[in-house]
């Protein structure tokens, strides 16, 4: 049974001028058929499935629909059309500061994020020191979160999400933040998690990172699914050629 399955998933945004004209004018235009909206499909008919231990790399230029698709997979948004089937717990790092409170301490935020992921106080008590050590933040445990650098915030977020071992882990450009040593450590952790059965989805502009880590790959362009499969090298090469032609 697949851990994650998407069947013809499409996400539509509707834009109009309602917020600019007010309720009275909106009603008048509706009555006179002068009110118009525009549809924008961020993703269209995306279909793929992932098994236990797969690591999917999602590639595509800015505006390809990658981050929107991650929000649907994580359950933050509902698809306009299509079906998303998830089996297991999900941890999603879509923004470095999401789910954190700047006025709480590092420790309090770690417990808060753990609670959001469904883990007990007992589990967090047992895991907290490991989280701090992995993130290299032991000396900052009682520091307000808002005083941390962006790299420190990224390390804490990744450490909580990876050490609590979700069934599905979603990372949106998170591994691109931080120094070289932490990148190497986080990539090693990704490989360890894959071996332990965690299914991971990684959005990255680094094809080198995708090639090194991922067992499957999804290529999106302007919301369209261009390619999906397990021949990561071949699809990365095609994408590089596409970018070369596009930039000429």
C-alpha positions as CSV (number, residue, x, y, z in Angstrom):
1,X,0.0,0.0,0.0
2,X,1.3,3.4,-1.0
3,X,2.2,5.8,1.9
4,X,1.1,8.8,-0.3
5,X,-1.0,8.9,-3.4
6,X,-2.2,11.8,-5.5
7,X,-4.8,11.2,-8.3
8,X,-5.3,14.1,-10.8
9,X,-4.8,16.8,-8.1
10,X,-5.5,20.3,-9.3
11,X,-5.5,23.5,-7.3
12,X,-7.3,26.7,-8.5
13,X,-7.1,30.2,-7.3
14,X,-9.9,32.7,-8.1
15,X,-9.0,36.4,-8.2
16,X,-11.3,39.4,-8.6
17,X,-11.8,42.9,-7.5
18,X,-14.3,42.4,-4.7
19,X,-11.9,43.5,-2.0
20,X,-11.3,46.8,-3.9
21,X,-14.9,47.8,-4.5
22,X,-16.9,46.9,-1.4
23,X,-20.0,44.9,-0.9
24,X,-22.5,47.4,-2.3
25,X,-20.7,47.8,-5.6
26,X,-20.1,44.1,-5.8
27,X,-23.8,43.4,-5.6
28,X,-24.6,46.0,-8.2
29,X,-22.0,44.6,-10.6
30,X,-23.3,41.1,-10.0
31,X,-26.8,42.2,-10.9
32,X,-25.6,43.9,-14.1
33,X,-23.2,41.1,-15.0
34,X,-20.2,43.5,-14.8
35,X,-18.3,41.6,-12.1
36,X,-15.6,39.3,-13.4
37,X,-13.2,36.9,-11.8
38,X,-10.1,35.2,-13.1
39,X,-9.1,31.6,-12.6
40,X,-5.5,30.6,-12.0
41,X,-4.5,26.9,-11.8
42,X,-1.5,26.6,-9.6
43,X,-1.3,22.8,-10.3
44,X,-3.2,20.7,-12.8
45,X,-3.8,17.0,-12.8
46,X,-0.7,16.0,-10.7
47,X,-0.6,12.2,-10.2
48,X,2.0,10.1,-8.4
49,X,2.4,7.7,-5.5
50,X,5.2,7.1,-3.0
51,X,6.0,4.0,-1.0
52,X,7.6,3.6,2.4
53,X,11.2,4.9,2.4
54,X,10.9,6.8,-0.9
55,X,12.5,10.2,-1.2
56,X,10.9,12.4,-3.8
57,X,12.6,15.5,-5.2
58,X,10.3,18.1,-6.7
59,X,11.9,20.4,-9.2
60,X,10.7,23.3,-11.3
61,X,11.2,27.0,-11.9
62,X,9.6,29.7,-9.6
63,X,5.9,29.7,-10.1
64,X,5.8,26.0,-11.1
65,X,3.4,25.1,-8.3
66,X,5.8,23.3,-6.0
67,X,5.0,25.0,-2.7
68,X,1.2,25.0,-3.4
69,X,1.3,21.3,-4.0
70,X,3.2,20.7,-0.7
71,X,0.5,22.6,1.2
72,X,-2.2,20.3,-0.3
73,X,-0.1,17.2,0.5
74,X,0.4,18.4,4.1
75,X,-3.4,19.0,4.5
76,X,-3.1,22.8,4.9
77,X,-5.2,23.3,1.7
78,X,-7.8,21.1,0.0
79,X,-7.4,20.4,-3.7
80,X,-10.0,21.9,-6.1
81,X,-10.1,18.6,-7.9
82,X,-8.6,15.2,-7.4
83,X,-7.8,13.0,-4.4
84,X,-4.9,12.9,-1.9
85,X,-4.5,9.7,0.1
86,X,-2.1,9.8,3.1
87,X,-1.2,6.9,5.4
88,X,0.6,7.9,8.5
89,X,1.8,11.0,10.3
90,X,3.1,14.1,8.5
91,X,5.7,16.7,9.5
92,X,6.0,19.6,7.1
93,X,8.7,22.3,7.1
94,X,7.2,24.8,4.6
95,X,8.5,28.0,6.3
96,X,11.3,28.2,8.8
97,X,9.3,30.1,11.3
98,X,5.9,28.5,10.9
99,X,4.6,26.9,14.0
100,X,7.0,28.8,16.3
101,X,6.3,31.7,18.7
102,X,9.0,34.3,18.8
103,X,8.4,35.2,22.4
104,X,8.7,31.6,23.7
105,X,12.1,30.0,24.4
106,X,13.9,27.4,22.2
107,X,12.8,24.7,24.6
108,X,9.2,25.9,24.7
109,X,9.0,26.1,20.9
110,X,10.5,22.6,20.5
111,X,7.8,21.2,22.8
112,X,5.2,23.3,21.0
113,X,6.3,21.9,17.6
114,X,6.3,18.4,19.0
115,X,2.8,18.8,20.3
116,X,1.7,20.0,16.9
117,X,3.1,16.8,15.4
118,X,1.1,14.7,17.9
119,X,3.9,13.7,20.3
120,X,3.4,13.3,24.0
121,X,5.2,15.3,26.7
122,X,6.9,12.1,27.9
123,X,8.3,11.5,24.4
124,X,9.5,15.1,24.1
125,X,11.2,14.8,27.6
126,X,13.1,11.8,26.3
127,X,14.0,13.3,23.0
128,X,14.6,17.0,23.8
129,X,18.3,16.7,24.5
130,X,18.9,14.9,21.3
131,X,17.0,17.6,19.4
132,X,19.2,20.3,20.9
133,X,22.4,18.4,20.3
134,X,21.5,17.7,16.6
135,X,20.7,21.4,16.1
136,X,23.8,22.6,18.0
137,X,21.5,24.7,20.2
138,X,22.2,23.4,23.7
139,X,23.6,26.8,24.9
140,X,20.4,28.5,23.6
141,X,17.7,26.3,25.2
142,X,16.4,29.2,27.3
143,X,16.9,31.9,24.7
144,X,13.8,33.5,23.1
145,X,13.2,32.1,19.6
146,X,13.1,35.5,18.0
147,X,16.7,36.1,19.0
148,X,17.9,33.1,16.9
149,X,19.4,33.6,13.4
150,X,17.6,32.2,10.4
151,X,20.1,29.3,10.3
152,X,19.5,28.4,14.0
153,X,15.7,28.5,13.4
154,X,16.1,26.2,10.4
155,X,18.3,23.8,12.4
156,X,15.7,23.6,15.3
157,X,12.8,23.0,12.9
158,X,14.6,20.3,11.0
159,X,15.9,18.7,14.2
160,X,12.4,18.4,15.7
161,X,10.8,17.1,12.5
162,X,13.5,14.6,11.8
163,X,14.2,13.2,15.3
164,X,10.5,12.6,16.0
165,X,10.4,10.3,13.0
166,X,7.2,11.0,11.1
167,X,5.9,8.7,8.5
168,X,6.0,11.5,5.9
169,X,8.5,14.4,6.1
170,X,8.0,17.4,3.8
171,X,10.9,19.9,3.3
172,X,10.6,23.1,1.2
173,X,14.1,24.4,0.6
174,X,15.0,23.8,4.3
175,X,18.2,21.9,3.6
176,X,19.5,24.9,1.6
177,X,19.7,27.0,4.8
178,X,22.6,26.6,7.3
179,X,26.3,26.2,7.1
180,X,28.1,23.4,5.3
181,X,28.6,21.2,8.3
182,X,24.8,21.2,9.1
183,X,23.9,20.6,5.5
184,X,26.1,17.5,5.5
185,X,24.6,16.3,8.8
186,X,21.1,16.9,7.6
187,X,21.7,15.1,4.4
188,X,23.1,12.1,6.3
189,X,20.0,12.2,8.5
190,X,17.8,12.1,5.4
191,X,19.5,9.0,4.2
192,X,19.2,7.4,7.6
193,X,15.5,8.2,7.7
194,X,15.0,6.7,4.3
195,X,16.6,3.5,5.5
196,X,14.3,3.6,8.5
197,X,11.2,3.8,6.3
198,X,10.3,7.6,6.4
199,X,8.9,8.8,3.1
200,X,10.4,12.2,2.4
201,X,9.5,15.0,-0.1
202,X,12.1,17.6,-0.8
203,X,11.7,20.8,-2.9
204,X,15.1,22.1,-3.9
205,X,16.7,24.2,-6.6
206,X,19.9,22.2,-6.2
207,X,20.0,19.4,-8.7
208,X,23.1,18.1,-7.1
209,X,21.2,17.7,-3.9
210,X,18.3,16.0,-5.7
211,X,20.6,13.6,-7.5
212,X,22.5,12.7,-4.2
213,X,19.4,12.2,-2.0
214,X,16.3,11.3,-4.0
215,X,15.0,8.0,-5.3
216,X,12.1,9.5,-7.3
217,X,11.6,12.9,-8.9
218,X,8.7,15.1,-10.0
219,X,9.1,17.9,-12.5
220,X,6.5,20.7,-12.6
221,X,6.3,23.6,-14.9
222,X,3.6,26.3,-14.6
223,X,1.4,23.8,-12.7
224,X,1.8,21.0,-15.3
225,X,3.3,17.7,-14.5
226,X,6.2,17.3,-17.0
227,X,7.7,14.1,-15.6
228,X,7.6,11.7,-12.7
229,X,9.7,8.6,-12.1
230,X,12.6,6.9,-10.5
231,X,15.2,7.7,-13.2
232,X,16.4,10.8,-11.3
233,X,19.5,11.4,-13.3
234,X,17.7,11.3,-16.7
235,X,14.9,13.7,-15.6
236,X,17.5,16.1,-14.0
237,X,19.4,16.1,-17.3
238,X,16.2,16.9,-19.2
239,X,15.4,19.7,-16.7
240,X,18.9,21.2,-17.1
241,X,18.5,21.2,-20.9
242,X,15.2,22.9,-20.5
243,X,16.7,25.6,-18.3
244,X,19.6,26.1,-20.7
245,X,17.1,26.7,-23.6
246,X,14.9,28.9,-21.5
247,X,17.9,31.1,-20.5
248,X,19.2,31.6,-24.0
